Amino acid sequence: MQHILAALPYAMNALEPFLMQETLYYHHEKHHAGYINKLNALIKGTDYEEMSLEYIITQSDGAIFNNAAQTFNHNFYWNCLSPVKTEPSEALRRKISEVFGSMEKFKEEFLSSALNNFGSGWTWLVLDQHEHLKIINTSNAQTPIAHFETPLLTCDVWEHAYYLDYKNERAKYLEGFWEHINWENVSKVFADKEHLNIIGFCK
């Protein structure tokens, strides 16, 4: 099974001025594609070659895990972004308010976690195995599905995700990120309880 680089779900310039076309080009066509190419080379001729991306992540370590996880994380990240303003479903809004106090308090906690996520990594909103909603940070290639948690939303805080646009000012990138969250996608994943087992979640 060869893993392929899926097209972005919007035009390369659709997120401007939040993220420039040049940023998306290098991030998608170079960084993301690089992980996929390395993964395909590493699994060729091994048992992993016939596994789904999610299954590889739960069964591997080292370079294979890193490249598989980064492939998944980026697949997921692109679908967390939207060129147009969206809103969470009423069910998701109620759940977030129940857990965090309000949407505004959730925003503050999520962006604070992302801002203080040291080094390179990801900030996530996930459902754990008990369907508890929580914010987590992961470093480098780590991903919630390795721990059988269901990701609903992620923000990439590796510097290559925003450096061309914001240099080292991660806070400005995060404010822009918040305005471009694809809440329709987040709400869809939240509503689909069949995806809580992870396998088959990612296109």
PAZAPA-4460 file (N, C-alpha, C; in steps of 0.05 Angstrom, whole numbers, plus 32768, in hexadecimal, padded with zeros to 4 digits):
% residues 203
    n_x    n_y    n_z   ca_x   ca_y   ca_z    c_x    c_y    c_z   seq   type   mol
   8011   7FE8   8000   8000   8000   8000   8012   8019   8000     1      M     A
   800E   8029   7FEC   801D   8043   7FEB   800B   8059   7FF6     2      Q     A
   8016   8068   8009   8008   807E   8014   800D   8096   8002     3      H     A
   7FF8   80A6   7FFD   7FFA   80BC   7FEA   7FF4   80D6   7FF8     4      I     A
   7FFE   80EC   7FEC   7FF9   8107   7FF6   7FDE   8110   7FEA     5      L     A
   7FCA   8113   7FFC   7FB0   811C   7FF3   7FB2   813A   7FED     6      A     A
   7FA2   8143   7FDA   7FA0   815F   7FD4   7F95   816E   7FED     7      A     A
   7F9D   8187   7FEF   7F91   8198   8004   7F73   819A   7FFF     8      L     A
   7F63   819E   8014   7F46   81A0   8011   7F3D   81BC   8009     9      P     A
   7F50   81CD   8001   7F4B   81E8   7FF8   7F63   81F1   7FE6    10      Y     A
   7F5F   8207   7FD9   7F75   8211   7FC7   7F8D   8219   7FD8    11      A     A
   7FA5   8217   7FCC   7FBE   821D   7FDA   7FBF   8239   7FE6    12      M     A
   7FB0   824C   7FD9   7FB0   8268   7FE3   7F97   826F   7FF3    13      N     A
   7F86   825B   7FF9   7F6C   8260   8005   7F6D   826A   8022    14      A     A
   7F83   8265   802F   7F85   826D   804B   7F92   8288   804F    15      L     A
   7F9A   8295   8039   7FA6   82B0   803C   7F92   82C4   8046    16      E     A
   7F9A   82D7   8057   7FB5   82DE   805F   7FBF   82CF   8078    17      P     A
   7FAE   82BD   8083   7FB7   82AD   809A   7FD0   829D   8094    18      F     A
   7FD0   828D   807F   7FE8   827F   8076   7FEB   8283   8058    19      L     A
   8003   828B   8051   8009   8291   8035   8009   8277   8024    20      M     A
   8005   827B   800A   8007   8264   7FF8   8022   8257   7FFA    21      Q     A
   8037   8267   7FFD   8052   825C   7FFF   8055   824A   8017    22      E     A
   8048   8252   802D   8049   8241   8046   803C   8226   8040    23      T     A
   8024   8227   8035   8016   820E   8030   8025   81FD   801C    24      L     A
   8031   8209   8008   8040   81FA   7FF4   8057   81EA   8002    25      Y     A
   8067   81F8   8011   807E   81EB   801E   8075   81D6   8033    26      Y     A
   8060   81DE   8042   8056   81CC   8057   804A   81B3   804C    27      H     A
   8039   81B6   8038   802B   819F   802C   803C   8190   8018    28      H     A
   8048   819E   8005   8056   8191   7FEF   8072   8188   7FF6    29      E     A
   807E   8193   800B   8099   818C   8013   8099   817C   802D    30      K     A
   8090   8189   8043   8091   817B   805D   807E   8163   805E    31      H     A
   8064   8167   8058   8051   8151   805A   8058   813C   8045    32      H     A
   805E   8143   802D   8065   8130   8018   807E   8121   8020    33      A     A
   8091   812E   802D   80AA   8121   8036   80A5   810B   8049    34      G     A
   8092   810F   805C   808C   80F9   806F   8080   80E1   8061    35      Y     A
   806E   80E7   804E   8062   80D1   803F   8076   80C1   802E    36      I     A
   8087   80CF   8021   809C   80C2   8011   80AE   80B1   8022    37      N     A
   80B7   80BC   8039   80C8   80AC   804B   80BA   8094   8056    38      K     A
   80A0   8097   805D   8091   8081   8067   808F   806B   8053    39      L     A
   8088   8072   803A   8086   805D   8025   80A0   804F   8021    40      N     A
   80B6   805D   8022   80D0   8050   801E   80D7   803E   8036    41      A     A
   80D0   8046   804E   80D6   8036   8066   80C6   801D   8068    42      L     A
   80AD   801D   805F   809B   8006   8062   809C   7FF3   804A    43      I     A
   80A9   7FFA   8035   80AA   7FEA   801D   80B7   7FCE   8024    44      K     A
   80A8   7FB9   801D   80B2   7F9E   8022   80AF   7F94   803E    45      G     A
   80A1   7FA4   8050   809C   7F9B   806B   807E   7F96   8070    46      T     A
   8078   7F8B   8087   805C   7F86   808E   804C   7FA0   808E    47      D     A
   8059   7FB6   8095   804B   7FD0   8096   8040   7FD8   807B    48      Y     A
   804B   7FCE   8066   8043   7FD6   804B   8025   7FD1   8046    49      E     A
   801A   7FBD   8054   7FFD   7FB6   804F   7FEB   7FC2   8065    50      E     A
   7FF6   7FD1   8077   7FE6   7FDC   808D   7FDB   7FF8   8087    51      M     A
   7FC5   7FFE   8093   7FBB   801A   8091   7FCD   802C   80A1    52      S     A
   7FCB   8046   809B   7FDC   805A   80A8   7FD8   8059   80C6    53      L     A
   7FBF   8058   80CF   7FB9   8058   80EB   7FC4   803F   80F9    54      E     A
   7FC3   8028   80EC   7FCD   8010   80F8   7FEB   8010   80FA    55      Y     A
   7FF8   801B   80E5   8015   801E   80E7   801D   802E   8100    56      I     A
   800E   8044   8105   8015   8055   811B   8013   8046   8136    57      I     A
   7FFF   8035   8139   7FFB   8026   8152   800E   800F   8155    58      T     A
   801C   8007   813F   802D   7FEF   8140   804B   7FF5   813D    59      Q     A
   8052   800D   8137   806E   8013   8130   807C   8025   8144    60      S     A
   8096   8029   8140   80A5   803D   814F   80BB   8047   813D    61      D     A
   80CC   8058   8148   80E2   8062   8138   80DA   8072   8120    62      G     A
   80EA   806F   810A   80E6   807F   80F2   80CB   8079   80E5    63      A     A
   80C3   8060   80E5   80A9   8059   80D9   8092   8067   80E8    64      I     A
   8093   8066   8102   807E   8074   8112   807F   8092   810C    65      F     A
   8096   809E   810D   8098   80BB   810A   808C   80C4   80EF    66      N     A
   8093   80B6   80DA   8089   80BF   80C0   806B   80B8   80BB    67      N     A
   8062   80A1   80C7   8046   809B   80C5   8035   80AF   80D5    68      A     A
   803E   80B5   80ED   8030   80C7   80FF   802F   80E3   80F3    69      A     A
   8045   80EC   80E8   8045   8107   80DC   8034   8108   80C3    70      Q     A
   8032   80F2   80B5   8020   80F0   809E   8003   80F3   80A8    71      T     A
   7FFC   80E4   80BC   7FE1   80E6   80C7   7FDB   8102   80D2    72      F     A
   7FEE   810D   80E2   7FEA   8127   80EF   7FE4   813C   80DA    73      N     A
   7FF4   813C   80C5   7FF0   8150   80B0   7FD6   814C   80A0    74      H     A
   7FCF   8133   809A   7FB5   812D   808E   7F9F   813A   809E    75      N     A
   7FA1   8136   80B8   7F8C   8140   80CA   7F8C   815F   80CD    76      F     A
   7FA4   816A   80CE   7FA7   8187   80D2   7F9A   8196   80BA    77      Y     A
   7F9F   818E   80A2   7F94   819C   808B   7F76   819E   808C    78      W     A
   7F69   8188   8096   7F4C   8188   8098   7F41   8197   80B0    79      N     A
   7F53   81A0   80C1   7F4B   81B1   80D8   7F4A   81CF   80D1    80      C     A
   7F52   81D5   80B9   7F53   81F1   80B0   7F3E   81F7   809B    81      L     A
   7F34   820F   809B   7F1F   8217   8088   7F24   8234   807E    82      S     A
   7F20   8238   8064   7F23   8254   805A   7F0C   8266   8063    83      P     A
   7EF6   825A   806B   7EDE   826A   8072   7ED7   8265   8090    84      V     A
   7EC9   8278   809C   7EC1   8276   80B8   7EAD   8260   80BC    85      K     A
   7EB2   824F   80CF   7E9F   823A   80D6   7E99   823A   80F4    86      T     A
   7E85   822B   80FC   7E7D   822A   8118   7E7A   820E   8121    87      E     A
   7E80   8208   813A   7E7C   81ED   8145   7E5E   81E6   8146    88      P     A
   7E58   81CD   8144   7E3C   81C4   8147   7E33   81CA   8164    89      S     A
   7E19   81CB   8167   7E0E   81D0   8182   7E17   81BB   8196    90      E     A
   7E18   81A1   818D   7E20   818B   819E   7E3D   818F   81A7    91      A     A
   7E4E   8196   8195   7E6B   819A   819C   7E6E   81B3   81AD    92      L     A
   7E60   81C8   81A7   7E61   81E0   81B7   7E59   81DB   81D4    93      R     A
   7E44   81CB   81D7   7E3A   81C5   81F2   7E4F   81B4   8201    94      R     A
   7E5B   81A1   81F3   7E6F   8190   8200   7E88   81A0   8208    95      K     A
   7E91   81B1   81F6   7EA8   81C2   81FD   7EA2   81D4   8215    96      I     A
   7E8A   81E0   8215   7E83   81F2   822B   7E80   81E2   8245    97      S     A
   7E76   81CA   8243   7E73   81B9   825B   7E8F   81B2   8267    98      E     A
   7EA2   81AD   8256   7EBD   81A4   825F   7ECE   81BC   8267    99      V     A
   7ECE   81D1   8256   7EE1   81E7   825A   7ED4   8201   8266   100      F     A
   7EBA   8202   8267   7EAC   8219   8273   7E9F   822A   825E   101      G     A
   7EAB   822D   8247   7EA0   823D   8230   7EB2   8239   8218   102      S     A
   7EA9   8241   8201   7EBA   8241   81E9   7ED2   8253   81EC   103      M     A
   7ECD   826A   81F9   7EE3   827E   81FD   7EF8   8272   820F   104      E     A
   7EF0   8265   8224   7F03   8258   8236   7F12   8242   8229   105      K     A
   7F04   8233   8218   7F11   821E   8209   7F26   822A   81F6   106      F     A
   7F1F   8240   81E8   7F32   824D   81D7   7F4B   8255   81E6   107      K     A
   7F47   8262   81FE   7F5E   826A   820E   7F70   8253   8216   108      E     A
   7F63   823D   821E   7F73   8225   8227   7F81   8218   820F   109      E     A
   7F73   8215   81F9   7F7F   8208   81E2   7F97   8218   81D7   110      F     A
   7F93   8233   81D3   7FA8   8243   81C9   7FBF   8246   81DC   111      L     A
   7FBA   8246   81F6   7FCF   8247   820A   7FDF   822D   8209   112      S     A
   7FD2   8216   8206   7FE0   81FD   8204   7FF2   81FC   81EB   113      S     A
   7FE7   8207   81D5   7FF6   8207   81BC   800E   821A   81BE   114      A     A
   800A   8231   81CA   801F   8245   81CD   8036   823A   81DE   115      L     A
   802F   822A   81F2   8043   8220   8205   804C   8204   8200   116      N     A
   8044   81FA   81E9   804D   81DF   81E0   806A   81E2   81D8   117      N     A
   807D   81D9   81E8   8099   81DE   81E5   80A4   81D0   81CC   118      F     A
   80B3   81DF   81BC   80C0   81D3   81A5   80AD   81CD   818E   119      G     A
   80B0   81B7   8181   80A0   81B0   816A   808A   819B   8173   120      S     A
   8072   819F   8169   805E   818C   8170   8042   8194   8167   121      G     A
   802E   818A   8175   8012   818D   816E   8002   8192   8187   122      W     A
   7FEC   81A2   8184   7FD9   81A5   819A   7FBE   819B   8190   123      T     A
   7FB1   818B   81A1   7F99   817C   8198   7F82   8180   81AB   124      W     A
   7F6A   817E   81A0   7F51   8178   81AF   7F4A   815C   81A9   125      L     A
   7F48   814B   81BD   7F43   812E   81B9   7F2D   8124   81CA   126      V     A
   7F22   810E   81C2   7F11   80FD   81D3   7F21   80E5   81DC   127      L     A
   7F24   80E1   81F6   7F33   80C9   81FF   7F22   80B0   81FD   128      D     A
   7F2C   809A   8206   7F1E   8081   8203   7F04   807F   8213   129      Q     A
   7F01   8092   8226   7EE8   8094   8235   7ED6   80AA   822B   130      H     A
   7EDD   80B5   8214   7ECE   80CB   8207   7ECF   80E5   8217   131      E     A
   7EE5   80E8   8227   7EE9   8101   8235   7EF8   8114   8222   132      H     A
   7EEF   812D   8221   7EFA   8141   820F   7F11   814F   821E   133      L     A
   7F28   8151   8210   7F3F   815E   821D   7F52   8169   8209   134      K     A
   7F63   817C   8212   7F78   8188   8202   7F92   817A   8209   135      I     A
   7FA1   8172   81F5   7FBC   8167   81FA   7FD0   8173   81E7   136      I     A
   7FE9   8173   81F0   8000   817A   81DE   8010   8160   81D9   137      N     A
   8019   815E   81C0   802C   8149   81B9   8045   8155   81AD   138      T     A
   805B   8148   81B1   8075   8151   81A6   807C   8142   818D   139      S     A
   808A   8151   817B   8095   8145   8163   807F   8137   8153   140      N     A
   8081   811C   814F   806D   810E   813F   8057   8101   814F   141      A     A
   8059   8103   8169   8045   80F5   817A   8028   80FD   8172   142      Q     A
   8016   80EA   8174   7FFB   80ED   816B   7FE7   80DF   817D   143      T     A
   7FCF   80EA   8181   7FBD   80DD   8194   7FB5   80C1   818C   144      P     A
   7FB4   80BB   8172   7FAA   80A0   816B   7FBE   808A   8173   145      I     A
   7FD7   8091   8179   7FEA   807E   8183   7FE1   8074   819F   146      A     A
   7FD0   8084   81AC   7FC7   807E   81C7   7FA8   8079   81C7   147      H     A
   7F9E   8074   81AF   7F82   806D   81AB   7F6F   8083   81B5   148      F     A
   7F77   809C   81B1   7F66   80B3   81B6   7F5D   80BE   819B   149      E     A
   7F45   80C9   819A   7F3A   80D3   8181   7F3F   80F1   817E   150      T     A
   7F4F   80F9   816A   7F53   8116   8166   7F3B   8123   8159   151      P     A
   7F34   813B   8163   7F1E   814B   8158   7F2A   8164   814A   152      L     A
   7F3F   816F   8155   7F4B   8187   814B   7F69   8187   8151   153      L     A
   7F79   8191   813E   7F96   8194   8144   7FA0   81AE   8139   154      T     A
   7FB5   81B8   8146   7FC4   81CF   813C   7FE1   81C7   813B   155      C     A
   7FED   81CB   8123   8009   81C5   811F   801A   81DC   8129   156      D     A
   802B   81D7   813D   803C   81EC   8147   805A   81E7   8141   157      V     A
   805F   81D6   812E   807A   81D5   8123   807F   81F0   8115   158      W     A
   8097   81FB   8116   809B   8216   810B   8097   8217   80ED   159      E     A
   809C   8201   80DF   8098   8202   80C2   807A   8207   80BA   160      H     A
   8068   8203   80CE   804C   8208   80C8   8045   8226   80C6   161      A     A
   8056   8237   80D1   804F   8253   80D2   8066   8266   80CF   162      Y     A
   807F   825D   80CD   8096   826E   80CF   8097   8283   80B8   163      Y     A
   8090   827B   80A0   8091   828E   8089   807E   82A5   808E   164      L     A
   8068   82A1   809C   8054   82B5   80A0   8058   82C5   80BA   165      D     A
   8061   82B7   80CF   8061   82C4   80E9   807C   82C3   80F7   166      Y     A
   8091   82B8   80E9   80AB   82B5   80F6   80A8   82A6   8110   167      K     A
   80B2   82B0   8126   80B1   82A2   8140   8098   82AA   8150   168      N     A
   8086   82B9   8145   806F   82C3   8154   8058   82AE   8153   169      E     A
   805B   8299   8162   8047   8284   8162   802C   828E   816A   170      R     A
   802A   82A0   817D   8010   82AA   8186   7FFF   82B6   8170   171      A     A
   800C   82C5   815D   7FFD   82D0   8147   7FF2   82BB   8135   172      K     A
   8003   82A6   8130   7FFA   8290   8120   7FE2   8282   812D   173      Y     A
   7FE3   827F   8147   7FCD   8271   8155   7FB3   8281   8154   174      L     A
   7FB5   829B   8156   7F9C   82AB   8153   7F90   82A8   8138   175      E     A
   7FA1   82A7   8123   7F97   82A3   8108   7F8B   8287   8105   176      G     A
   7F99   8273   8111   7F8F   8258   8110   7F73   8256   811B   177      F     A
   7F6E   8263   8132   7F54   8262   813E   7F3E   826C   812C   178      W     A
   7F44   8280   811C   7F30   828B   8109   7F2C   827A   80F1   179      E     A
   7F3D   8266   80ED   7F3B   8255   80D5   7F36   8237   80DC   180      H     A
   7F2C   8232   80F4   7F26   8216   80FB   7F0E   820D   80EB   181      I     A
   7F10   81F5   80E1   7EF9   81E8   80D3   7EE7   81DA   80E7   182      N     A
   7ED6   81EA   80F4   7EC5   81DF   8109   7EB1   81CA   80FE   183      W     A
   7EAB   81CC   80E4   7E99   81B9   80D8   7EA5   819D   80D8   184      E     A
   7EBF   819C   80D2   7ECD   8182   80D3   7ED0   8178   80EF   185      N     A
   7ED7   818A   8102   7EDA   8182   811E   7EC0   8177   8128   186      V     A
   7EAA   8184   8122   7E8F   817C   812B   7E87   8161   811F   187      S     A
   7E8F   815D   8106   7E88   8144   80F9   7E96   812C   8106   188      K     A
   7EB0   8130   810C   7EBF   811A   811A   7EB3   8116   8136   189      V     A
   7EAD   812B   8144   7EA2   8129   815F   7E87   8119   815E   190      F     A
   7E77   811E   814A   7E5D   8111   8148   7E5E   80F4   8140   191      A     A
   7E74   80EC   8133   7E76   80D1   8128   7E83   80BE   813D   192      D     A
   7E73   80B3   814E   7E7D   80A2   8163   7E8A   8089   8159   193      K     A
   7E84   8081   8140   7E90   8069   8135   7EAE   806D   8131   194      E     A
   7EB7   8086   8131   7ED3   808B   812C   7EE4   808A   8146   195      H     A
   7ED7   8085   815C   7EE5   8085   8175   7EFA   806E   8177   196      L     A
   7EF7   805A   8165   7F0B   8044   8165   7F23   804B   8154   197      N     A
   7F24   8063   8148   7F3A   806D   8139   7F3E   8061   811D   198      I     A
   7F3E   8046   811B   7F45   8039   8102   7F31   8042   80ED   199      I     A
   7F3C   804B   80D6   7F2B   8053   80C0   7F24   8071   80C2   200      G     A
   7F2E   807F   80D6   7F26   809B   80DA   7F30   80AD   80C4   201      F     A
   7F49   80AA   80BD   7F56   80BD   80AB   7F53   80B5   808F   202      C     A
   7F4C   80C7   807D   7F4A   80C1   8061   7F66   80BB   8056   203      K     A
***
